[in-house]
Amino acid sequence: MKRQLLYISLITIALCTSCRKVELEPVDGAPVFSSAVLLNGGKQIWQAGVEDYYMFSSFEKDAFDVFVFTGKLAVKSSPCCSDAFEFQFRDSHISANNSTDISSAINTEIDFMFADNSGNDTTIVTQIDTDWQANFIVSSFSQPQQILNYKWDFGDQQTIDSTQIDSIPHIYELNPENQEVTLRASALNNACSSFFTRKIAPLGNPSQNCNLNFFIDSITNNQIQITALPSGSLPFSYLWNDSSTLETYSVNPINIGPVNISVTVTDAQGCTVKAGISTTIIPGAVPAICVAGFDYTLQETYVDTQIIEINYADSLQFSNVTIIYYDDLGNQYRSDRQSQPSTSIIEILDVEDYDNNENNEKTKKINLEFTCRVWNEQGQFIDLTEGKATIAVAYP
């Protein structure tokens, strides 16, 4: 045995890059760092301090701000002509600065996986299910007073019948802005009915919100008079069913029989409301009048968030390991070129502090066991089984 170890830190290492020699005094005892594995069934052993093999340690931060901690057993004098063995450990998180918690990055409790660069980066889809909660507040009038039945058309192919006179909740799955909602009211004895239609204004745009009420004088100079009382942006325009454009509409009682009256009111912002009533004129009798309208509130709600991982291969690949075998011809076999067989394992048995390396960087000594497959660029593979290693990695 020539030396027990030579312990050098390199920030980036390439197989054929020359390494500056560092002379160490020979030491006695068994090698501290080594790796033994069945390589396609044949046993292979690397030992620091034996046959010019040394334990190189390094760390670097990649483009995604993830630290990679590396330990490599290789010949120092002629790395291009001898086989070598390398372990790369990815940190468990992104580091915004130049430090990390090595005890959380490498320990015996982490279920390390082999890195896999055979697919695309992980695509994370954030699915936010948005609902719109509407609450419709009913206002109604009938003369003579009677029970009304209400039929709602919420404009999203959903309808409901109700005798509820205060409020009706409704959930929209899609944004209901500019959706027309219609309320129809009718007396249980069918003596009168009405309809009321308005659009739901976009959230945060009150200028597109308008409404309409009726003032009805059933007997004025032997006429039924209906006055439209809109709210919104002045001025208003009126269009009744007989094409008249005043705010008041009159019906002469001599028109005996069914009467249908409707109006469309438009404000200065283009917001429109439509309403109408139906009744029957009977000589000597006060006609039945039914009127119903509504106001509303609308709130956007978020009901579900889901994160879906489409592909496993990920540029971040936290707490993943890559094993690299270099043969004596300079060919590189990597464990991350394809997905590992189900028999592959990587297990950290022990982690402890070790001496600082040549660059005065802190190090950890790691004992581990592994079985995996490594591939070259042409897709040819080597099975590494029953692997045991004691290596060192540097960290900031």
MARSE-670055 format. One line per field, with one value per residue (C-alpha): residue in three letters; x, y, z. Coordinates in Angstrom, 3 decimals, decimal comma. Example, Ala and Ser with C-alpha at 12.3 -4.5 7.8 and 13.67 -1.06 7.14 Angstrom:
<nodes>
type c(ala_ser)
px c(12,300_13,670)
py c(-4,500_-1,060)
pz c(7,800_7,140)
</nodes>
This chain:
<nodes>
type c(met_lys_arg_gln_leu_leu_tyr_ile_ser_leu_ile_thr_ile_ala_leu_cys_thr_ser_cys_arg_lys_val_glu_leu_glu_pro_val_asp_gly_ala_pro_val_phe_ser_ser_ala_val_leu_leu_asn_gly_gly_lys_gln_ile_trp_gln_ala_gly_val_glu_asp_tyr_tyr_met_phe_ser_ser_phe_glu_lys_asp_ala_phe_asp_val_phe_val_phe_thr_gly_lys_leu_ala_val_lys_ser_ser_pro_cys_cys_ser_asp_ala_phe_glu_phe_gln_phe_arg_asp_ser_his_ile_ser_ala_asn_asn_ser_thr_asp_ile_ser_ser_ala_ile_asn_thr_glu_ile_asp_phe_met_phe_ala_asp_asn_ser_gly_asn_asp_thr_thr_ile_val_thr_gln_ile_asp_thr_asp_trp_gln_ala_asn_phe_ile_val_ser_ser_phe_ser_gln_pro_gln_gln_ile_leu_asn_tyr_lys_trp_asp_phe_gly_asp_gln_gln_thr_ile_asp_ser_thr_gln_ile_asp_ser_ile_pro_his_ile_tyr_glu_leu_asn_pro_glu_asn_gln_glu_val_thr_leu_arg_ala_ser_ala_leu_asn_asn_ala_cys_ser_ser_phe_phe_thr_arg_lys_ile_ala_pro_leu_gly_asn_pro_ser_gln_asn_cys_asn_leu_asn_phe_phe_ile_asp_ser_ile_thr_asn_asn_gln_ile_gln_ile_thr_ala_leu_pro_ser_gly_ser_leu_pro_phe_ser_tyr_leu_trp_asn_asp_ser_ser_thr_leu_glu_thr_tyr_ser_val_asn_pro_ile_asn_ile_gly_pro_val_asn_ile_ser_val_thr_val_thr_asp_ala_gln_gly_cys_thr_val_lys_ala_gly_ile_ser_thr_thr_ile_ile_pro_gly_ala_val_pro_ala_ile_cys_val_ala_gly_phe_asp_tyr_thr_leu_gln_glu_thr_tyr_val_asp_thr_gln_ile_ile_glu_ile_asn_tyr_ala_asp_ser_leu_gln_phe_ser_asn_val_thr_ile_ile_tyr_tyr_asp_asp_leu_gly_asn_gln_tyr_arg_ser_asp_arg_gln_ser_gln_pro_ser_thr_ser_ile_ile_glu_ile_leu_asp_val_glu_asp_tyr_asp_asn_asn_glu_asn_asn_glu_lys_thr_lys_lys_ile_asn_leu_glu_phe_thr_cys_arg_val_trp_asn_glu_gln_gly_gln_phe_ile_asp_leu_thr_glu_gly_lys_ala_thr_ile_ala_val_ala_tyr_pro)
px c(0,000_1,533_-0,686_-3,864_-5,589_-5,130_-8,184_-8,692_-11,621_-12,573_-15,465_-16,003_-14,373_-14,092_-12,545_-9,707_-9,018_-5,559_-5,489_-2,814_-0,799_-0,664_2,067_1,030_3,149_2,536_0,241_-0,316_-3,611_-6,550_-7,986_-10,696_-12,481_-13,381_-16,054_-16,691_-19,291_-20,133_-19,753_-21,778_-21,057_-17,314_-16,043_-14,397_-12,793_-11,519_-9,519_-8,126_-4,375_-4,041_-2,681_-2,699_-6,472_-7,618_-10,837_-11,854_-14,571_-16,502_-19,754_-21,419_-24,699_-26,558_-28,632_-31,705_-29,927_-29,743_-26,487_-24,862_-22,417_-19,895_-17,463_-15,207_-12,672_-10,212_-6,546_-4,874_-1,883_-3,667_-7,475_-8,012_-6,547_-8,041_-11,540_-13,224_-16,357_-18,418_-21,452_-23,523_-26,097_-28,649_-29,785_-33,277_-34,253_-33,392_-30,798_-31,162_-27,731_-24,386_-25,059_-27,213_-28,075_-26,054_-27,677_-31,062_-29,566_-27,783_-28,856_-29,981_-33,675_-33,966_-35,445_-33,020_-34,048_-31,977_-32,092_-33,822_-33,157_-34,785_-38,037_-39,129_-39,062_-41,913_-44,909_-46,848_-50,426_-52,185_-55,900_-58,063_-61,770_-63,567_-67,239_-69,359_-71,851_-74,895_-77,725_-80,899_-83,089_-86,760_-89,046_-92,712_-96,092_-99,591_-103,023_-105,152_-102,581_-102,102_-99,577_-97,204_-95,246_-91,765_-89,872_-86,172_-84,044_-80,436_-79,124_-76,850_-79,497_-80,492_-84,071_-85,994_-89,580_-90,114_-92,575_-89,691_-90,054_-86,854_-83,753_-82,521_-78,859_-77,293_-73,781_-72,316_-69,515_-68,504_-68,164_-71,768_-70,974_-73,474_-75,597_-79,334_-81,398_-85,189_-87,736_-91,352_-94,073_-97,681_-100,648_-101,720_-105,190_-103,612_-105,242_-101,997_-98,331_-95,137_-91,568_-88,340_-85,002_-81,659_-78,015_-75,404_-72,860_-69,117_-67,505_-66,033_-67,971_-70,967_-71,582_-73,051_-75,524_-79,053_-82,486_-86,169_-89,268_-92,890_-95,275_-98,827_-101,968_-104,774_-107,553_-106,644_-109,097_-110,534_-107,137_-104,429_-101,180_-97,781_-94,719_-91,224_-88,831_-85,316_-81,988_-78,646_-76,916_-78,986_-80,565_-82,882_-84,701_-87,970_-89,476_-92,908_-94,551_-96,652_-93,461_-94,232_-91,184_-92,517_-91,809_-95,542_-97,777_-101,574_-104,175_-107,778_-110,259_-112,477_-109,918_-111,702_-109,857_-106,195_-103,645_-99,880_-97,591_-93,787_-90,963_-87,216_-85,300_-81,749_-79,493_-76,677_-74,094_-76,108_-77,328_-80,792_-83,619_-86,763_-90,027_-93,665_-97,030_-100,081_-103,599_-107,226_-109,548_-113,043_-115,621_-116,368_-113,610_-110,197_-107,698_-105,279_-101,695_-98,595_-95,126_-91,818_-88,209_-84,882_-81,552_-78,472_-75,033_-72,171_-68,958_-66,107_-65,038_-62,125_-63,206_-60,344_-56,657_-54,826_-51,193_-50,719_-47,264_-47,299_-43,794_-41,425_-38,162_-37,486_-34,677_-34,807_-34,908_-34,459_-32,689_-31,754_-28,497_-26,509_-23,820_-21,226_-18,792_-15,838_-14,161_-10,435_-11,176_-12,820_-16,422_-18,928_-21,783_-24,464_-27,398_-29,574_-29,700_-32,744_-35,264_-33,861_-35,091_-37,348_-34,476_-32,320_-31,710_-29,628_-29,396_-27,347_-26,113_-24,118_-23,098_-20,445_-18,216_-14,742_-11,626_-11,648_-10,286_-7,369_-9,425_-10,385_-13,965_-16,034_-16,716_-18,966_-17,996_-20,830_-21,308_-23,830_-25,085_-26,424_-27,589_-28,318_-27,865_-25,661_-25,790_-23,371_-24,419_-25,266_-27,682_-25,419_-25,641_-23,708_-25,394_-23,801_-24,925_-24,164_-22,357_-20,812_-18,942_-17,406_-16,935_-16,660_-18,381_-17,613_-20,246_-20,378)
py c(0,000_3,315_5,821_5,659_8,591_11,815_14,017_16,780_19,140_20,056_22,390_20,793_17,564_16,147_12,796_14,024_17,284_17,432_17,539_19,360_16,892_17,295_15,423_13,713_11,814_8,043_6,748_3,320_1,413_0,300_2,657_4,975_5,444_2,652_1,214_-2,442_-3,732_-6,640_-5,124_-7,366_-10,118_-9,453_-7,936_-4,513_-2,611_0,980_2,055_5,505_5,238_2,010_1,990_5,782_6,059_9,062_10,385_13,600_15,694_18,625_20,556_22,920_24,727_24,112_26,521_25,762_26,809_23,209_22,053_18,840_17,095_14,783_12,108_10,436_7,613_8,059_7,782_11,113_10,800_9,652_9,876_9,324_5,839_4,237_3,424_5,545_5,655_8,735_9,518_12,715_13,686_16,418_18,675_18,391_21,984_25,116_27,346_31,061_31,804_30,006_27,811_24,800_22,536_19,443_17,443_17,806_17,175_13,898_11,675_8,117_9,092_10,289_7,857_8,644_7,847_7,538_10,590_10,023_12,324_10,088_12,068_15,672_18,072_17,688_19,736_20,998_21,978_24,065_23,512_26,064_25,364_28,697_29,093_32,201_32,336_34,438_35,347_36,719_38,904_39,003_42,024_41,531_43,248_41,955_43,563_42,193_40,500_36,866_34,049_34,056_31,225_32,049_30,443_31,259_30,940_31,614_31,755_28,703_26,132_25,853_26,637_26,338_26,797_28,299_30,100_31,515_35,286_36,449_35,110_32,311_31,173_29,869_28,690_29,371_27,105_29,652_33,403_34,678_38,260_39,563_36,463_37,193_36,041_35,962_35,783_34,942_35,356_34,198_34,075_30,639_31,381_32,543_35,973_37,771_37,232_39,141_38,704_40,511_40,119_41,732_40,943_40,149_42,944_42,152_42,096_45,453_47,312_48,995_51,117_48,013_47,457_48,756_47,847_48,602_48,953_49,574_52,046_50,974_53,051_50,655_53,225_56,711_58,458_55,028_53,828_51,507_53,476_51,847_54,005_52,599_53,611_52,574_52,877_53,222_55,965_58,888_59,467_56,495_55,492_53,528_51,197_49,745_46,913_49,394_51,310_54,239_55,815_57,631_56,489_55,950_53,509_53,681_51,003_51,983_49,723_49,589_47,032_44,140_40,850_39,853_42,643_42,145_45,068_45,048_47,577_47,653_50,343_51,297_53,633_55,888_53,052_50,675_48,587_47,166_45,759_44,126_43,674_43,027_42,222_40,319_40,680_40,556_43,569_42,882_45,728_47,010_44,984_46,004_44,046_41,752_42,957_40,820_42,351_40,737_41,768_41,031_42,385_40,207_39,827_37,940_36,566_34,662_31,649_29,214_25,734_23,392_23,478_20,497_20,021_17,326_15,998_14,921_13,437_12,097_13,336_16,752_19,267_19,769_16,098_16,800_14,104_12,105_10,267_9,687_6,995_7,296_4,590_5,494_2,580_2,558_3,769_6,959_5,837_7,212_5,047_6,944_5,800_8,772_8,078_5,804_4,721_2,253_-1,370_-2,118_-3,962_-0,840_0,553_3,253_3,389_5,671_3,643_6,256_9,921_11,584_14,637_14,273_16,400_19,485_18,883_20,599_23,735_23,858_22,914_20,922_17,282_14,380_10,719_8,562_4,799_3,446_0,389_0,341_-1,725_-0,036_-0,026_2,456_3,283_4,784_7,253_4,427_2,814_-0,109_-0,855_-2,381_-3,789_-2,781_-5,104_-5,635_-2,308_-0,982_2,288_4,690_8,054_11,719_14,807_18,484_21,072_24,857)
pz c(0,000_-1,099_0,760_2,724_0,978_-0,845_-0,273_-2,829_-3,489_-7,026_-7,794_-11,205_-12,372_-15,864_-16,498_-18,670_-16,837_-15,287_-11,469_-9,482_-7,416_-3,682_-1,830_1,391_3,802_3,624_6,373_7,807_8,237_6,106_3,455_4,764_1,455_-0,951_-3,213_-3,980_-6,440_-8,727_-12,193_-14,552_-12,046_-11,709_-8,490_-8,722_-5,851_-5,685_-2,615_-1,874_-1,377_-3,376_-6,955_-7,050_-6,378_-4,394_-2,896_-4,668_-3,030_-4,482_-4,484_-6,930_-7,371_-10,637_-12,739_-10,594_-7,351_-6,144_-4,573_-5,863_-3,512_-5,232_-4,135_-6,714_-6,461_-9,345_-10,261_-9,725_-12,063_-15,266_-14,939_-18,672_-18,655_-15,545_-14,434_-11,765_-9,664_-8,767_-6,580_-6,935_-4,294_-5,014_-2,187_-0,726_-1,564_-3,522_-1,825_-2,494_-0,986_-0,982_2,021_2,858_5,766_4,932_7,750_6,048_2,593_3,382_6,261_6,936_7,136_3,535_1,049_-1,768_-5,335_-8,484_-10,740_-14,065_-17,020_-19,615_-19,778_-19,891_-17,004_-14,582_-15,605_-12,623_-13,397_-10,789_-11,157_-9,367_-9,478_-9,338_-8,539_-8,451_-5,583_-6,412_-4,081_-5,644_-3,439_-4,453_-4,311_-5,238_-5,228_-5,890_-5,891_-4,447_-2,190_-3,122_-3,108_-6,036_-7,594_-8,900_-11,763_-12,109_-15,223_-14,198_-17,778_-17,406_-18,383_-14,740_-13,678_-10,442_-9,258_-5,833_-3,582_-1,565_-1,401_0,303_-1,491_-3,714_-3,781_-6,985_-7,863_-11,310_-12,515_-15,169_-14,852_-15,160_-16,168_-18,731_-18,126_-18,423_-15,440_-15,678_-12,873_-13,721_-11,125_-11,399_-9,070_-7,984_-9,419_-12,709_-12,387_-13,194_-13,991_-14,679_-15,856_-15,047_-16,884_-16,114_-16,774_-14,148_-14,200_-14,358_-10,925_-10,068_-12,792_-11,123_-14,226_-15,886_-13,056_-13,507_-12,154_-12,610_-10,463_-11,468_-9,921_-10,723_-10,277_-11,165_-11,340_-12,534_-14,832_-15,747_-16,855_-15,647_-15,468_-15,124_-14,497_-14,970_-12,169_-13,271_-11,471_-13,222_-15,205_-16,413_-18,873_-19,484_-22,638_-22,655_-25,229_-24,449_-26,321_-28,372_-29,328_-27,027_-25,370_-22,309_-18,762_-18,148_-20,016_-19,936_-20,625_-21,320_-19,497_-22,565_-23,834_-22,209_-21,882_-21,486_-21,448_-21,864_-21,105_-21,361_-21,409_-22,051_-20,202_-21,236_-19,256_-20,485_-20,115_-22,301_-19,366_-20,072_-17,974_-19,329_-17,449_-18,167_-16,588_-17,768_-16,405_-17,482_-17,785_-16,494_-16,552_-13,068_-11,452_-10,243_-12,358_-10,570_-10,713_-10,046_-10,146_-9,128_-9,536_-7,922_-6,893_-6,352_-4,833_-6,498_-5,012_-6,660_-4,602_-4,935_-3,960_-4,865_-5,706_-7,179_-8,164_-10,784_-11,709_-15,350_-15,667_-13,055_-14,598_-13,131_-13,442_-9,672_-8,628_-4,937_-2,842_-5,913_-6,544_-9,725_-9,896_-12,671_-13,733_-16,001_-17,772_-18,608_-22,160_-20,923_-21,574_-19,094_-17,802_-15,848_-13,745_-14,796_-18,548_-18,265_-15,645_-13,147_-12,882_-9,923_-8,209_-7,944_-4,458_-2,789_1,001_3,250_6,241_8,103_7,808_9,952_9,967_8,503_8,109_5,931_2,450_0,708_0,030_3,707_2,819_5,263_4,404_5,346_5,284_3,937_4,119_1,630_-0,225_-3,773_-6,718_-10,039_-13,801_-15,671_-19,405_-21,893_-24,578_-27,021_-24,551_-23,615_-19,917_-17,033_-13,933_-10,638_-7,836_-4,173_-4,069_-0,850_-0,575_1,891_0,258_1,135_-0,215_0,398_1,245_1,766)
</nodes>
